[in-house]
C-alpha cells in the first residue's frame, strides 16, 4: 500500500485535485438539471458532508475521546463499531 503523504507540495496537489474533482462533479450535476432546487440540494449535501467529516475527525478526537487518533474513515467505522455496546 502507499504510505502517508509527507511532502507539503503533494498535500497541496491532492487538495487541488479534490477541489477540481468536486467542482467538475458539481458542474456536471448542475448541467444535467439546472434548477434552483438542484443547486440548493447540492449545496446542502456538500455542507452536511463537510460537517460530518468535521465531527468524525475533530469533535470525536478533541471532545468525545481525546485518547483516540483516527487514521481514516475505516478507522472511524471500527471505533464506532467497537463503542456501540
C-alpha positions in Angstrom: 0.0 0.0 0.0 1.0 3.6 -0.4 2.4 5.4 2.7 1.3 8.6 4.2 2.0 11.9 2.4 4.8 13.8 3.9 5.7 16.3 1.2 3.6 19.5 1.6 3.7 20.0 -2.2 1.9 16.7 -2.7 -0.6 17.5 0.0 -1.4 20.8 -1.8 -1.6 18.9 -5.1 -4.0 16.4 -3.5 -6.2 19.3 -2.2 -6.2 20.9 -5.6 -7.2 17.6 -7.3 -10.0 17.1 -4.8 -11.3 20.6 -5.3 -11.1 20.2 -9.1 -13.0 16.9 -9.0 -15.6 18.3 -6.7 -16.2 21.4 -8.9 -16.4 19.2 -12.0 -18.8 16.8 -10.4 -21.0 19.7 -9.1 -20.9 21.3 -12.5 -21.9 18.0 -14.1 -24.9 17.7 -11.8 -26.0 21.3 -12.4 -25.6 20.8 -16.2 -27.9 17.8 -16.0 -30.5 19.6 -14.0 -30.1 23.4 -13.9 -32.7 24.4 -11.4 -32.6 26.3 -8.1 -33.8 23.2 -6.3 -30.9 21.1 -7.6 -28.4 23.8 -6.7 -29.8 24.1 -3.2 -29.9 20.4 -2.6 -26.4 20.0 -3.9 -25.2 22.8 -1.6 -27.0 21.3 1.4 -25.4 17.9 0.7 -21.9 19.3 0.5 -22.3 21.3 3.7 -23.7 18.3 5.6 -20.9 16.0 4.4 -18.3 18.6 5.4 -19.9 18.9 8.9 -20.0 15.1 9.3 -16.3 14.9 8.3 -15.5 17.7 10.9 -17.5 15.7 13.5 -15.8 12.4 12.8 -12.3 13.7 12.8 -12.2 16.7 15.0 -15.1 16.6 17.5 -14.6 12.9 18.4 -10.8 13.3 18.8 -10.9 16.7 20.7 -14.1 16.4 22.8 -15.5 12.9 23.0 -12.4 10.7 23.2 -9.1 12.7 23.3 -7.0 9.5 23.6 -8.1 8.1 20.2 -6.4 9.1 16.9 -8.1 8.2 13.7 -6.3 7.1 10.6 -9.1 7.4 8.1 -12.8 6.6 7.6 -12.3 2.9 8.2 -10.6 3.7 11.5 -13.7 5.7 12.5 -16.0 2.9 11.4 -14.1 0.4 13.6 -14.0 2.8 16.5 -17.8 3.4 16.4 -18.5 -0.3 15.9 -16.5 -1.2 19.0 -18.2 1.5 21.1 -21.8 0.6 20.0 -22.3 -1.7 23.1 
